[in-house]
């Protein structure tokens, strides 16, 4: 049995099922002298999750992609080659998902919609949050008003200074010049 499991992982011929991957993980764990409880504690998983992985029970997990991450963590913990284990799991995943008929997918989608309808209640639904733009618009208008006032103050200070220097003569006396237009 151990030879068969090692053979499919080493020769990369493609795993037949999740059960074989689980058997390989279980044998490796036992060979390392690690109990299920120790592995579960170290990996922050439940012992039941590890048992289900080792038994190849895919239905015990919420989805196959979550299971894939758990298998990767477990294989890394056991010191296995992550690429080989991931490749084997991907082969299993491809085989499993490519055999799902369109009718099964439609049926699963229908069941999911029915479950969503059952759970809908005003107490369990999260109401959409309304975005209140009034404070943002008010702050923006105040900022523009402040900038406008500052601009006008500086502009009035600069023009007074320019007018005084234009009228000031060389001797410090005010000079007035008139332009006479001749026709």
TORKOL-4160 file (C-alpha; in steps of 0.2 Angstrom, whole numbers, padded with zeros to 4 digits, m for minus):
183
<pt num="1" X="0000" Y="0000" Z="0000"/>
<pt num="2" X="0014" Y="0012" Z="0005"/>
<pt num="3" X="0023" Y="0008" Z="m0012"/>
<pt num="4" X="0007" Y="0012" Z="m0022"/>
<pt num="5" X="0005" Y="0029" Z="m0014"/>
<pt num="6" X="0023" Y="0034" Z="m0015"/>
<pt num="7" X="0023" Y="0028" Z="m0033"/>
<pt num="8" X="0009" Y="0039" Z="m0039"/>
<pt num="9" X="0017" Y="0054" Z="m0030"/>
<pt num="10" X="0035" Y="0051" Z="m0036"/>
<pt num="11" X="0031" Y="0046" Z="m0054"/>
<pt num="12" X="0019" Y="0060" Z="m0056"/>
<pt num="13" X="0006" Y="0049" Z="m0066"/>
<pt num="14" X="m0009" Y="0057" Z="m0058"/>
<pt num="15" X="m0018" Y="0053" Z="m0042"/>
<pt num="16" X="m0033" Y="0042" Z="m0043"/>
<pt num="17" X="m0042" Y="0051" Z="m0028"/>
<pt num="18" X="m0041" Y="0061" Z="m0013"/>
<pt num="19" X="m0041" Y="0045" Z="m0003"/>
<pt num="20" X="m0023" Y="0041" Z="m0010"/>
<pt num="21" X="m0017" Y="0058" Z="m0005"/>
<pt num="22" X="m0025" Y="0057" Z="0012"/>
<pt num="23" X="m0017" Y="0039" Z="0014"/>
<pt num="24" X="0000" Y="0047" Z="0009"/>
<pt num="25" X="m0002" Y="0061" Z="0022"/>
<pt num="26" X="m0007" Y="0049" Z="0036"/>
<pt num="27" X="0007" Y="0037" Z="0033"/>
<pt num="28" X="0020" Y="0051" Z="0033"/>
<pt num="29" X="0012" Y="0058" Z="0049"/>
<pt num="30" X="0013" Y="0041" Z="0057"/>
<pt num="31" X="0031" Y="0038" Z="0051"/>
<pt num="32" X="0036" Y="0055" Z="0059"/>
<pt num="33" X="0028" Y="0049" Z="0076"/>
<pt num="34" X="0015" Y="0063" Z="0076"/>
<pt num="35" X="m0002" Y="0061" Z="0083"/>
<pt num="36" X="m0018" Y="0068" Z="0075"/>
<pt num="37" X="m0020" Y="0079" Z="0090"/>
<pt num="38" X="m0002" Y="0086" Z="0090"/>
<pt num="39" X="m0004" Y="0090" Z="0071"/>
<pt num="40" X="m0020" Y="0098" Z="0074"/>
<pt num="41" X="m0014" Y="0109" Z="0088"/>
<pt num="42" X="0002" Y="0114" Z="0078"/>
<pt num="43" X="m0008" Y="0118" Z="0063"/>
<pt num="44" X="m0022" Y="0127" Z="0072"/>
<pt num="45" X="m0035" Y="0115" Z="0064"/>
<pt num="46" X="m0047" Y="0103" Z="0072"/>
<pt num="47" X="m0043" Y="0084" Z="0074"/>
<pt num="48" X="m0058" Y="0081" Z="0063"/>
<pt num="49" X="m0052" Y="0091" Z="0049"/>
<pt num="50" X="m0035" Y="0081" Z="0049"/>
<pt num="51" X="m0045" Y="0065" Z="0050"/>
<pt num="52" X="m0056" Y="0070" Z="0035"/>
<pt num="53" X="m0041" Y="0074" Z="0025"/>
<pt num="54" X="m0033" Y="0058" Z="0029"/>
<pt num="55" X="m0049" Y="0048" Z="0025"/>
<pt num="56" X="m0051" Y="0058" Z="0008"/>
<pt num="57" X="m0068" Y="0065" Z="0014"/>
<pt num="58" X="m0070" Y="0080" Z="0003"/>
<pt num="59" X="m0088" Y="0083" Z="0008"/>
<pt num="60" X="m0083" Y="0088" Z="0026"/>
<pt num="61" X="m0075" Y="0104" Z="0019"/>
<pt num="62" X="m0084" Y="0120" Z="0014"/>
<pt num="63" X="m0076" Y="0120" Z="m0003"/>
<pt num="64" X="m0062" Y="0111" Z="m0012"/>
<pt num="65" X="m0051" Y="0127" Z="m0013"/>
<pt num="66" X="m0051" Y="0128" Z="0006"/>
<pt num="67" X="m0047" Y="0109" Z="0007"/>
<pt num="68" X="m0032" Y="0113" Z="m0005"/>
<pt num="69" X="m0025" Y="0126" Z="0007"/>
<pt num="70" X="m0027" Y="0114" Z="0021"/>
<pt num="71" X="m0018" Y="0100" Z="0012"/>
<pt num="72" X="m0004" Y="0112" Z="0007"/>
<pt num="73" X="m0002" Y="0117" Z="0025"/>
<pt num="74" X="m0002" Y="0099" Z="0031"/>
<pt num="75" X="0010" Y="0093" Z="0018"/>
<pt num="76" X="0022" Y="0108" Z="0023"/>
<pt num="77" X="0020" Y="0103" Z="0041"/>
<pt num="78" X="0025" Y="0085" Z="0037"/>
<pt num="79" X="0040" Y="0091" Z="0027"/>
<pt num="80" X="0033" Y="0084" Z="0010"/>
<pt num="81" X="0037" Y="0091" Z="m0007"/>
<pt num="82" X="0024" Y="0105" Z="m0009"/>
<pt num="83" X="0025" Y="0105" Z="m0028"/>
<pt num="84" X="0021" Y="0086" Z="m0029"/>
<pt num="85" X="0007" Y="0087" Z="m0017"/>
<pt num="86" X="m0001" Y="0102" Z="m0025"/>
<pt num="87" X="0001" Y="0094" Z="m0042"/>
<pt num="88" X="m0008" Y="0078" Z="m0036"/>
<pt num="89" X="m0021" Y="0088" Z="m0028"/>
<pt num="90" X="m0024" Y="0099" Z="m0044"/>
<pt num="91" X="m0025" Y="0083" Z="m0054"/>
<pt num="92" X="m0038" Y="0076" Z="m0042"/>
<pt num="93" X="m0047" Y="0093" Z="m0043"/>
<pt num="94" X="m0047" Y="0093" Z="m0062"/>
<pt num="95" X="m0054" Y="0075" Z="m0062"/>
<pt num="96" X="m0067" Y="0079" Z="m0049"/>
<pt num="97" X="m0073" Y="0095" Z="m0057"/>
<pt num="98" X="m0072" Y="0089" Z="m0075"/>
<pt num="99" X="m0085" Y="0076" Z="m0071"/>
<pt num="100" X="m0098" Y="0087" Z="m0065"/>
<pt num="101" X="m0112" Y="0088" Z="m0077"/>
<pt num="102" X="m0121" Y="0105" Z="m0081"/>
<pt num="103" X="m0137" Y="0098" Z="m0073"/>
<pt num="104" X="m0128" Y="0095" Z="m0057"/>
<pt num="105" X="m0121" Y="0113" Z="m0058"/>
<pt num="106" X="m0139" Y="0120" Z="m0061"/>
<pt num="107" X="m0146" Y="0110" Z="m0047"/>
<pt num="108" X="m0132" Y="0116" Z="m0035"/>
<pt num="109" X="m0136" Y="0134" Z="m0040"/>
<pt num="110" X="m0154" Y="0131" Z="m0037"/>
<pt num="111" X="m0152" Y="0124" Z="m0020"/>
<pt num="112" X="m0141" Y="0138" Z="m0015"/>
<pt num="113" X="m0154" Y="0151" Z="m0021"/>
<pt num="114" X="m0167" Y="0142" Z="m0010"/>
<pt num="115" X="m0156" Y="0142" Z="0005"/>
<pt num="116" X="m0153" Y="0161" Z="0003"/>
<pt num="117" X="m0172" Y="0163" Z="0002"/>
<pt num="118" X="m0175" Y="0153" Z="0018"/>
<pt num="119" X="m0162" Y="0163" Z="0028"/>
<pt num="120" X="m0168" Y="0180" Z="0022"/>
<pt num="121" X="m0176" Y="0190" Z="0037"/>
<pt num="122" X="m0175" Y="0208" Z="0042"/>
<pt num="123" X="m0165" Y="0203" Z="0057"/>
<pt num="124" X="m0152" Y="0193" Z="0047"/>
<pt num="125" X="m0150" Y="0205" Z="0032"/>
<pt num="126" X="m0137" Y="0218" Z="0032"/>
<pt num="127" X="m0145" Y="0234" Z="0026"/>
<pt num="128" X="m0136" Y="0244" Z="0013"/>
<pt num="129" X="m0127" Y="0259" Z="0020"/>
<pt num="130" X="m0132" Y="0275" Z="0014"/>
<pt num="131" X="m0117" Y="0287" Z="0010"/>
<pt num="132" X="m0120" Y="0304" Z="0017"/>
<pt num="133" X="m0111" Y="0317" Z="0006"/>
<pt num="134" X="m0117" Y="0332" Z="0015"/>
<pt num="135" X="m0102" Y="0334" Z="0027"/>
<pt num="136" X="m0090" Y="0331" Z="0013"/>
<pt num="137" X="m0098" Y="0344" Z="0002"/>
<pt num="138" X="m0099" Y="0357" Z="0016"/>
<pt num="139" X="m0081" Y="0354" Z="0021"/>
<pt num="140" X="m0076" Y="0357" Z="0003"/>
<pt num="141" X="m0086" Y="0373" Z="0001"/>
<pt num="142" X="m0079" Y="0380" Z="0017"/>
<pt num="143" X="m0061" Y="0376" Z="0011"/>
<pt num="144" X="m0064" Y="0385" Z="m0005"/>
<pt num="145" X="m0071" Y="0400" Z="0004"/>
<pt num="146" X="m0056" Y="0401" Z="0016"/>
<pt num="147" X="m0044" Y="0400" Z="0001"/>
<pt num="148" X="m0054" Y="0413" Z="m0008"/>
<pt num="149" X="m0054" Y="0425" Z="0007"/>
<pt num="150" X="m0035" Y="0422" Z="0009"/>
<pt num="151" X="m0032" Y="0426" Z="m0010"/>
<pt num="152" X="m0042" Y="0442" Z="m0009"/>
<pt num="153" X="m0033" Y="0448" Z="0006"/>
<pt num="154" X="m0016" Y="0445" Z="m0002"/>
<pt num="155" X="m0022" Y="0453" Z="m0018"/>
<pt num="156" X="m0028" Y="0469" Z="m0009"/>
<pt num="157" X="m0011" Y="0470" Z="0000"/>
<pt num="158" X="m0001" Y="0469" Z="m0015"/>
<pt num="159" X="m0010" Y="0481" Z="m0026"/>
<pt num="160" X="m0010" Y="0495" Z="m0012"/>
<pt num="161" X="0009" Y="0493" Z="m0012"/>
<pt num="162" X="0011" Y="0494" Z="m0031"/>
<pt num="163" X="0000" Y="0509" Z="m0032"/>
<pt num="164" X="0010" Y="0518" Z="m0019"/>
<pt num="165" X="0027" Y="0514" Z="m0027"/>
<pt num="166" X="0020" Y="0519" Z="m0044"/>
<pt num="167" X="0015" Y="0537" Z="m0038"/>
<pt num="168" X="0031" Y="0540" Z="m0028"/>
<pt num="169" X="0044" Y="0550" Z="m0037"/>
<pt num="170" X="0063" Y="0550" Z="m0035"/>
<pt num="171" X="0063" Y="0563" Z="m0021"/>
<pt num="172" X="0050" Y="0555" Z="m0011"/>
<pt num="173" X="0036" Y="0566" Z="m0017"/>
<pt num="174" X="0021" Y="0561" Z="m0026"/>
<pt num="175" X="0021" Y="0564" Z="m0044"/>
<pt num="176" X="0006" Y="0565" Z="m0055"/>
<pt num="177" X="0007" Y="0563" Z="m0074"/>
<pt num="178" X="m0006" Y="0567" Z="m0086"/>
<pt num="179" X="m0006" Y="0561" Z="m0103"/>
<pt num="180" X="m0013" Y="0573" Z="m0116"/>
<pt num="181" X="m0019" Y="0566" Z="m0132"/>
<pt num="182" X="m0016" Y="0577" Z="m0147"/>
<pt num="183" X="m0026" Y="0576" Z="m0162"/>
